[in-house]
Amino acid sequence: MSLNAGDTAWVLASAALVMLMTPGLAFFYGGMVRSKSVLNMLMLNFISLAVITVLWALFGFSLSFGNDVGGGLLGNLDWAGLTEGVGKLAGFGTDENPWPGADALPVLAFAMFQLMFAIITPALISGAIADRAKFWSWVVFLVLWGTVVYFPVAHWVFSFDGFIGADASGGWIANDLKALDFAGGTAVHINAGAAALALAIILGKRKGWPKETPRPHNVPFVLLGASLLWFGWYGFNAGSALAASDTAALAFTNTTVATAAAVLGWLITEQLKFGKPTTLGAASGAVAGLVAITPACGYVDIWGALAIGVIAGVVCALAVALKFKLGLDDSLDVVGIHLVGGLIGTILIGFFSNLDVNTASLGDNGLLYGGGFTQLGRQIVAAGAVLVYSFVLTLVIGLLIKATIGFRVSEEAEVIGIDEAEHKETAYDFGGFGGGSSSEAARPATKTSADTLEGSKA
């Protein structure tokens, strides 16, 4: 194998794009919370960049992509510290496994690209517990969850036999089950969504919810964050081709088409149910489409991308309102968008997978392309396994933190403002009010995506 400079440049640029998604997510989430808790929300996202990076360098990459220690469940520690990656190349480059091609990537370029996935996945979870989580408890959660949930699941899904080295062995979903996940529908979105469900249950409802549903303090922040996410998602999806190739172009195109379709699907749903399309709905619809197309973007044609986008826009728009009926305070609709959207995209591969657009696919055609139920069954097993594993392990981790150092701020801190209580700061200076509750009462009513769909029931 020889180094491919163009592919290396593409992967490093894609890694930078995915890194930008975490600050983008911080703005997306930060705009939806109250002004007195926006800094805490930003910090829950931003700290993931620091914590997960250190874990990844020490042992996370090795547990995710090291040689399997048995059963396709976890990698070994041969790559701990990343020192073994210096000067090493990675890539299949064989007739049996042609992706990403005969030319190779530096192992460290691949490691940095995958790091950005590891960073944003737990950051996604934070939206479910907005307005009520202790900062240092969240940091402990990041360490534990990254180690026992994300790193093993990344090994299952992303670690292909022979990629890091000729004799390298990887995870069971990628190699034994042969479920398809181009860029992280299972490892990222179902994983984060299931964890968000568990933490929302453990931390409980915000004070006064749902009768007093906090309104987003800055909708332009939300749209800015969604736009940054959309921009960075091209690195997320097209970068997962690991080559500047036709597959990258396919993933880029499908990402654009599906996201646009999801925006329209969400807004039409709002119009039909409540008579008004909302800015927050457009932003949420875009994220739902991005989530759903993530696992499928390299395996479906344009028609499949359109269908996945529309379905995600409509179904996720309806799903976010269910939290009121279920009594689940998923603050920023992580379950409704990431878990539901991840399930939609992962399972619909079983219907829309088309080998004509990706001859290097290790799976089969979907049901609508003559492949029968084989690939659909694989997708369901993969989605279910990740969902159950993440939910159960997150429950254990969350309950452990709650029972020891506590996970939720005091009621007083929640009322006065979590920013001041946790960080001794406020985001805005409202003429001496300091961003506390005094300024909230005078703020115009702006509804969240779930509030919009639920209407007066909230």
C-alpha positions, 0 to 999 in steps of 0.5 A: 500500500502507498499513501494517498495524499488526496484521500488523506487531505479529504479525511483530515478536512472531514475530521475538522468539519465533524469537529465543528458539529459539536460547537454547532450542536451547542448553539442548537441546544443552547438556543432552545434553553432558558437564558439562565441555563444557556452557559451550562448547556454550552459547557455540557457540549464543549467539555466533551471535546476535552474529555473524550479526546483525552480518553481516545488518545489514552485507550479509546481508539484502541478499544474501538479499533484494536484487534478484537479480544473475542466475540467481536465485542471489544478491541485490545490495547495495542494502540493505547497512547496512539504511539503505534499509529505514528507512520503506520498506514491503514486501508483494505486495499485487497480484491476481497475488501476494496474499500476504500481502495488500494491507496492507504491513509495514515492511521492517525488521520483515521483515528482523528476522524473517528475521534470526532464521532466519539466526541459528538455522540455523548454531547448529543445526550446532553439535550435530554437533561437540559436545565438540571444536570450538575457539570462535574457529574456530567464530566464523570458520566462522559468518562464512564459512558465513553469507556463502557458504552461508546468505545465497545459499540464503535468497535461493533459497528466501525471496526472492519476486519483487515482495515488497521492491519492485514490480520486485524479483526473487528466487531460483530455487527460490521463483520459477522452480522453484516448490517450496514451503517455508513456513518453512524446511525447505530453507533452514534444516533441510536446509541445516544438516543437510547442513552438520552431516554435512560438519563431523562428517566433517571433525572426526572422532570424539570420543576413545573414541567409540563404545565410550565414548559421553558421557552427557547431564549434564542431561536436564531441560535437554534437555526445557526446551530442547525446550519452548522450541523448541516455544514459539518455533516458533510464531513460526517457522511461524505467523509466516511467514504474515507476517500475522495471518491464517487462514494463520497459524492453519493453520500454528499448528494444523499445527505443534501437531498434527504435533509431538504426533504425532511425539512419539508416533511416536518413543516408540512406536518406542522402546517396540517396539524397546527396551521403554522410552519415554524423556524424551530420546526425547520431546524429540527426537521433538518437535524432529523433528516441528517440523522436518518440519512447518516447510516444510509447515505452510502448505500441508497440512490436518490429516490431512497434518500428522498423517501428516508428524508420525508419519512424522518421529517414526518415521523420525528415531527410526530414523535417529539410530541409523545413525550407529553403523553408519556410524561418523559421530560426529554428537554430538547427532543433527543429521543424524538429526533436522534433515537427515532431518526436513527431507527428510521434510517438504519431500518430503512436500509433494509428496504432501500439498499441498492448495490448498483450505487455502491458495489463495494457494499458488504451487504445485500440489496434491500427489499424494494431492490430484490434483496428479500428480507435478509438485509432488513433482518440484519438492520433490525438486529443491529439497531435493537442490540445497540439500543438495548445495550446503550439503554441498560448500561446508561441506566446503570451508570446514571443510577451509580452517579445519582447514588454517589455524587448526585446528578441533578442540581438542587431545586433552588439552583434550577429556579435561580439559574443553573448558570450561576449555580454551576459556573458563577456566570451568566450569558447576558447582562440585562441591566443588572438582572444578570440573566436570571428569572427576572428577565424571563417573564418579560420575554416573548413566548416562543415555543419549542418544536415539541410545544408547537406540535403539542399545542395547548396540551403542553 
